Each structure stands twice: as structure tokens, then as C-alpha cells.
Amino acid sequence: MIGPDIRKPGAMNRSSVVHSDPEILGGTPVFVGTRVPVQALIDYLEGGESLDDFLEGFPSVRREQAISFLEQAKLLLTDDVVRDAIEKARR
């Protein structure tokens, strides 16, 4: 696994990674302590850029934040897929 396992004690939790405040970019989710939207990371990766490229372009985002965000997104997506599969199996 790359980065911290967010299921383990001491790992970064969601509130230490992403923040949404109406006073910051109109409530767009940003990395905590920055004005960098999390969508920027997604756009970089979708465009074929590396995590290092993103971090070079947005030095206010810490590597641990970016990795934790990706890990959390992966877990949320995995949970949704598993939940959907269970619901379909019950039908």
C-alpha cells in the first residue's frame, strides 16, 4: 500500500485532508491549509501527470495529504461497489 492506512490509528483522517468552507473558493473542497481544490489532483492524474508533478505544481499540498485523499477515495469507491454487489445478491 502507498501511504498511510487510514483504518489504522495515527493515520490522517478525512478532516485533516479535505476541507470545505463557503469562504474558501465558494465551498469547493480543498486540501486543508491550502486553497488547492482536490479536483486539481484528480485532473492531474486523469491527464496522465504523476503525483510528483502535482506536488511540484502545488507545493502547499503535502504528499501525505494527497496520498491520504487518494486512499480515502479508493475506500469509499470500494465500499460502494461491495455494497452494490451485496444488494444485488440479496435480490
C-alpha positions as CSV (number, residue, x, y, z in Angstrom):
1,M,0.0,0.0,0.0
2,I,1.2,3.5,-0.8
3,G,0.9,5.9,2.2
4,P,-0.8,5.5,5.5
5,D,-3.6,3.1,6.0
6,I,-6.5,5.3,7.1
7,R,-8.0,2.5,9.0
8,K,-5.1,2.4,11.5
9,P,-4.7,4.7,14.5
10,G,-2.5,7.7,13.7
11,A,-3.4,7.8,10.0
12,M,-4.7,11.1,8.6
13,N,-8.5,11.3,8.9
14,R,-10.7,12.9,6.4
15,S,-11.0,16.3,8.2
16,S,-7.2,16.7,8.2
17,V,-7.0,16.2,4.5
18,V,-10.0,17.9,2.8
19,H,-12.0,20.9,3.9
20,S,-15.0,22.8,2.5
21,D,-15.8,26.3,3.6
22,P,-18.1,28.8,1.9
23,E,-15.4,31.5,2.4
24,I,-12.8,29.5,0.5
25,L,-13.4,29.1,-3.2
26,G,-17.2,29.2,-2.6
27,G,-17.1,25.9,-0.7
28,T,-15.2,23.9,-3.2
29,P,-13.4,21.0,-1.3
30,V,-9.7,22.0,-0.9
31,F,-6.8,20.4,0.8
32,V,-6.6,21.6,4.4
33,G,-4.4,24.6,4.9
34,T,-4.4,25.4,1.2
35,R,-6.6,26.9,-1.5
36,V,-5.9,24.0,-3.8
37,P,-9.1,22.1,-4.9
38,V,-8.9,18.4,-4.6
39,Q,-10.3,18.3,-8.2
40,A,-6.9,19.7,-9.3
41,L,-5.3,16.4,-8.1
42,I,-7.9,14.3,-9.9
43,D,-7.5,16.4,-13.1
44,Y,-3.7,16.0,-13.0
45,L,-4.0,12.2,-12.6
46,E,-6.7,11.9,-15.3
47,G,-4.4,13.9,-17.6
48,G,-1.6,11.4,-17.2
49,E,0.5,13.5,-14.9
50,S,2.2,12.0,-11.8
51,L,1.6,12.7,-8.2
52,D,5.1,14.3,-8.1
53,D,4.1,16.6,-11.0
54,F,1.0,17.7,-9.0
55,L,3.0,18.3,-5.8
56,E,5.6,20.3,-7.8
57,G,2.8,22.5,-9.2
58,F,1.0,22.8,-5.8
59,P,3.8,22.9,-3.1
60,S,1.3,23.9,-0.4
61,V,-0.2,20.4,-0.5
62,R,1.7,17.8,1.5
63,R,2.4,14.4,-0.1
64,E,0.7,12.8,2.9
65,Q,-2.5,14.8,2.3
66,A,-2.6,13.8,-1.4
67,I,-1.9,10.1,-0.7
68,S,-4.4,10.0,2.1
69,F,-7.1,11.7,-0.1
70,L,-6.5,9.0,-2.8
71,E,-6.6,6.2,-0.2
72,Q,-9.9,7.5,1.2
73,A,-11.4,7.9,-2.2
74,K,-10.4,4.3,-3.0
75,L,-12.0,3.0,0.2
76,L,-15.2,4.9,-0.5
77,L,-15.4,3.6,-4.0
78,T,-14.6,0.1,-2.9
79,D,-17.3,0.3,-0.2
80,D,-19.9,1.4,-2.7
81,V,-19.0,-1.4,-5.1
82,V,-19.2,-4.0,-2.4
83,R,-22.5,-2.6,-1.0
84,D,-24.0,-2.7,-4.5
85,A,-22.9,-6.3,-5.0
86,I,-24.4,-7.3,-1.7
87,E,-27.7,-5.6,-2.6
88,K,-27.8,-7.3,-6.0
89,A,-27.1,-10.7,-4.4
90,R,-30.0,-10.2,-2.0
91,R,-32.5,-9.6,-4.8
